[in-house]
Amino acid sequence: MIEVPLILIAYAVVPFIAIQLMVQVDRPHSNADQNAFPQVEIL
């Protein structure tokens, strides 16, 4: 019962991290983006 939610969370988090990494690559000036989105600093 515990493994199923972890798998669902993994499928939700992995694409989210991949999108943020792609945004950082596409936008070298991510300093302003970090101020607007503190989620990038957590990763």
N, C-alpha and C positions, 0 to 999 in steps of 0.2 A: 504493500500500500504506500510505502514511503518512496520507493524508487520511481513510481510513475510521475508524481509531481516534480521531482528533481529533473526528470527527462524533459518534461514540458517547460520547466524554467530554463533549462539549458538551451532548448530550441528557441526560446524567446530572447535569451541574453546574447547568444553567439552572433546572430545577425545584427543585433543592436550595436555590439562592439565593432563588428566589421564595418557597419555604416559609418560610425564615428571615425574609424581609422581612415576610411576612404575620404571623408570630409577633411581630415587633417592633411592628407596628401594633396587633395585638390586645392586646399586653401593654406598656403605656407604661412600667411599672416594670421595664425590661429590665436594670437594673443588677445585680440578683441573678442574672438569667439569664446575663449575660455572665460572671460569676464561675463559674457552673456549666458554661457552654458557651463556652470561649474561641474557638470557631470563629466566633462572631459578630464578634469583634474583628478577625479576619483579613479578613473581607469589608468 
